[in-house]
């Protein structure tokens, strides 16, 4: 008997999404770095990206890139979180490229690369307002680029990049892409040669591509979320982009088993305090309704808003760390103990589920 809860990985759907997105980017002269962090570095996902034409495999976690290399990935590996000083020696052995935003780290990286006899490629990050990693002033970025080019013999300056739509929710648009291109041209003038890479951001940077306003200088995007989630990802839900409707939203599906069904009130009875996570919840009294309890909880997937029931009429109502309560009053088909309910997943829930030791991963 199959062990539950189960995360089902549909590689055919996943490769459809990856090929479609890589095709969009290729038509615009942009190469894709396939980001695997949302699946906790599932090696088969990295191999899917490679087979679909990604130029790099990328992650923010070194151990995930190690697993990709061990699985047989042959294309270059890119570290997309600025590395810690404590991991530089291992990183230069594993990764071909990294994003960088600290001169101190670059100096230490040069030493680590020299100790390993391996030239390491870097992409210097520009903070264009999202307030995550990156040099905030163009002049500082240019000065560091010149220093890397002239003084760090074991570091190759491959390009510059930016991150948008993440920490500060800044929307990638024509203005930001033109700004990145301007910074890239300033670096090129300072070092006297063209850069190989101008990395325009992540999934949200598909917006200027869809709008036809992507600066031609941008030639790399780091894509993860929309490949895995499809229309459930923020390009559809937050920005209303219909272009992603051709993508599958069933690359990853959670299967969970029903352990109880009962008709119960929808508002708790008694003096209310906090829930299992120390939060004061707000409840809506909808009377007595039939509900199913599932043997999976927030310890596995996080927020109930990140689960989308496949069964018409089902609604995720509440959850503890180990239980999920689903309102099934309006479902046309009966739900019984032992039945399996299936859920499409949003980004955060997928990331948590692939990391949960209590969830079985089934690949089809």
C-alpha positions, 0 to 999 in steps of 0.5 A, spaced: 500 500 500 502 506 498 505 510 503 501 517 505 502 523 504 505 523 497 507 528 493 506 526 486 511 529 481 509 528 473 515 529 469 511 530 463 508 536 465 514 539 468 518 538 461 512 541 458 512 547 462 520 548 462 520 547 454 515 552 453 518 557 458 525 556 455 522 557 448 519 564 450 526 566 452 530 563 447 525 567 442 528 573 445 535 572 445 535 569 453 538 563 456 535 560 462 538 558 468 533 552 471 532 554 479 531 547 483 531 550 490 523 550 490 523 542 490 529 542 495 534 540 489 530 534 487 535 531 482 530 529 477 528 536 476 535 538 474 535 533 469 529 535 466 531 542 466 538 540 462 534 536 457 529 541 455 535 546 454 537 550 460 544 553 460 545 552 467 542 549 473 541 554 479 540 553 487 541 557 493 543 551 497 550 548 495 548 541 497 542 541 492 547 543 487 552 537 489 546 532 488 545 535 481 552 534 479 552 527 482 546 525 478 549 526 472 548 534 470 553 536 465 551 543 464 554 549 469 552 549 476 550 556 478 550 558 486 544 564 486 545 566 494 551 570 495 556 564 498 558 564 506 565 565 507 565 558 510 563 555 504 567 558 499 572 552 498 567 547 497 563 552 492 569 553 488 569 545 487 562 544 485 560 550 482 562 554 476 558 560 477 556 564 483 552 571 484 556 576 488 555 582 492 561 583 497 568 585 495 570 581 502 567 575 499 570 576 492 577 577 495 576 570 499 573 567 493 579 568 489 584 565 494 579 559 495 579 558 487 587 559 487 588 554 492 583 549 488 587 551 481 580 553 478 578 559 475 571 561 478 566 565 474 562 571 478 556 575 476 556 581 480 549 583 483 546 590 482 541 592 487 536 596 483 531 597 489 528 591 491 533 591 497 536 584 497 543 583 495 547 587 490 551 593 490 546 599 491 550 605 487 553 604 480 559 607 481 561 602 486 559 596 482 563 599 476 569 600 481 569 593 484 568 590 477 574 593 475 578 590 481 575 583 479 578 584 472 585 587 474 587 584 481 583 577 482 587 572 477 582 566 479 576 570 478 573 571 471 567 577 471 562 573 467 557 579 468 552 582 472 545 581 474 539 583 479 534 581 483 527 584 483 520 582 485 522 578 491 524 581 498 521 588 496 516 586 491 519 591 486 516 589 479 521 588 473 519 593 468 522 596 462 525 602 467 529 597 471 531 592 465 534 599 461 537 601 468 540 594 468 543 595 461 546 601 463 550 599 469 552 593 464 554 598 459 558 602 464 562 596 466 563 594 459 566 601 458 570 600 464 573 593 463 574 594 456 570 588 453 563 585 453 560 581 458 557 574 457 552 575 462 546 580 463 542 576 468 535 580 468 532 576 474 527 571 476 520 568 474 517 575 475 522 578 469 518 574 464 513 580 465 517 585 460 519 579 456 511 578 455 510 586 454 515 586 448 519 591 452 525 587 455 532 590 453 536 586 448 542 587 453 539 582 458 540 575 456 539 571 462 533 569 466 533 565 473 527 561 472 524 556 477 517 558 480 513 558 474 516 552 471 513 548 477 507 551 479 504 554 472 498 558 472 498 558 480 504 562 481 504 569 482 505 571 474 497 569 474 495 570 481 498 577 482 499 580 475 494 577 471 498 574 466 494 570 461 500 567 457 502 562 463 495 559 462 498 554 457 502 551 462 500 545 467 499 546 474 499 539 475 507 538 475 506 536 483 500 534 486 499 532 494 495 526 495 493 526 503 488 520 506 482 522 510 482 519 517 475 522 519 469 525 516 463 528 521 458 534 521 461 539 526 460 547 527 464 551 523 465 556 529 469 553 535 465 553 541 468 556 548 473 561 550 478 562 544 485 563 545 491 562 540 492 556 535 497 551 535 502 556 532 500 561 537 496 565 532 489 568 534 485 566 528 478 569 525 473 564 524 466 565 520 460 561 523 457 558 517 453 553 521 454 545 521 457 542 515 461 536 513 468 536 514 474 531 512 480 531 517 486 529 513 493 526 515 497 531 513 498 538 516 502 545 516 508 542 519 508 539 512 506 544 507 506 551 511 500 555 509 493 552 508 492 558 502 497 554 498 493 548 497 488 548 492 483 542 492 482 538 485 475 536 488 470 541 486 466 544 492 472 542 497 475 548 501 481 547 506 478 550 512 483 550 518 489 546 520 494 544 525 501 541 525 499 534 523 491 535 521 488 539 515 480 540 516 477 540 509 470 543 508 466 537 503 459 539 504 458 542 497 462 536 494 458 532 489 461 526 491 461 522 497 468 522 501 469 517 506 475 515 511 480 512 507 479 516 501 485 520 498 484 527 496 489 531 491 491 538 492 495 542 487 500 546 490 503 553 490 510 555 491 511 555 498 507 549 500 511 545 494 518 547 497 516 545 504 513 538 502 519 536 498 523 538 504 519 534 509 521 527 512 514 525 513 512 526 505 513 520 500 515 523 493 513 519 487 515 520 480 511 518 474 
